Amino acid sequence: MIASLTLILLAQLAGEVAARSAGLPVPGPVLGMALMLGFLVLRDRAGRGAGRLLPAPLTDGTLERTGRGLLANLSLMFVPAGTGIVGRLDVVRAQGPKLAVVLVASTVVAIAVTAVTFLVVARLLDRGGDAASGERP
């Protein structure tokens, strides 16, 4: 479990370093998650050969169990943020209506972008399926 947590934290650190040093507008943890995905894909494609190169905790399912454990307790990660909000109720009271508008608007935009993305991908997949079967649209 220690090796798995270390790998997860190193991926996040590498993403943070990359984002800050390159001045990218992408959060470091997102880049770290992409790095972790790349590592997992390479590990899985290497098959049994990965077992010789990597320590056992990274190939025997411990990494996946550690990730599931973190996800199962993800709600605990929001406790500090909730405590911070309660500590600043004066700001929430003063800026509450503006915060509510921003939250609702950003939620609507996120849902709309998700729907448009889904439609575009569905159309692209339909075209790809037609081309693979030899049919013309």
Contacts in CASP RR format, 6 or more apart in sequence:
PFRMAT RR
TARGET T0000
AUTHOR 0000-0000-0000
METHOD contacts of the structure
MODEL  1
MIASLTLILLAQLAGEVAARSAGLPVPGPVLGMALMLGFLVLRDRAGRGA
GRLLPAPLTDGTLERTGRGLLANLSLMFVPAGTGIVGRLDVVRAQGPKLA
VVLVASTVVAIAVTAVTFLVVARLLDRGGDAASGERP
1 57 0 8 1.000
1 62 0 8 1.000
1 65 0 8 1.000
1 66 0 8 1.000
2 57 0 8 1.000
3 55 0 8 1.000
3 57 0 8 1.000
3 58 0 8 1.000
3 62 0 8 1.000
4 57 0 8 1.000
4 58 0 8 1.000
4 62 0 8 1.000
4 63 0 8 1.000
4 65 0 8 1.000
4 66 0 8 1.000
4 67 0 8 1.000
5 66 0 8 1.000
7 36 0 8 1.000
7 39 0 8 1.000
7 58 0 8 1.000
7 63 0 8 1.000
8 36 0 8 1.000
8 63 0 8 1.000
8 66 0 8 1.000
8 67 0 8 1.000
8 70 0 8 1.000
11 32 0 8 1.000
11 33 0 8 1.000
11 35 0 8 1.000
11 36 0 8 1.000
11 39 0 8 1.000
12 28 0 8 1.000
12 29 0 8 1.000
12 32 0 8 1.000
12 33 0 8 1.000
14 31 0 8 1.000
14 32 0 8 1.000
14 35 0 8 1.000
15 28 0 8 1.000
15 29 0 8 1.000
15 31 0 8 1.000
15 32 0 8 1.000
15 35 0 8 1.000
16 28 0 8 1.000
16 29 0 8 1.000
16 31 0 8 1.000
16 32 0 8 1.000
18 24 0 8 1.000
18 28 0 8 1.000
18 31 0 8 1.000
18 32 0 8 1.000
19 26 0 8 1.000
19 27 0 8 1.000
19 28 0 8 1.000
19 31 0 8 1.000
20 28 0 8 1.000
24 31 0 8 1.000
40 63 0 8 1.000
43 50 0 8 1.000
43 54 0 8 1.000
43 58 0 8 1.000
43 59 0 8 1.000
44 50 0 8 1.000
46 53 0 8 1.000
50 58 0 8 1.000
50 59 0 8 1.000
51 59 0 8 1.000
56 62 0 8 1.000
57 63 0 8 1.000
85 92 0 8 1.000
92 99 0 8 1.000
127 137 0 8 1.000
130 136 0 8 1.000
130 137 0 8 1.000
END
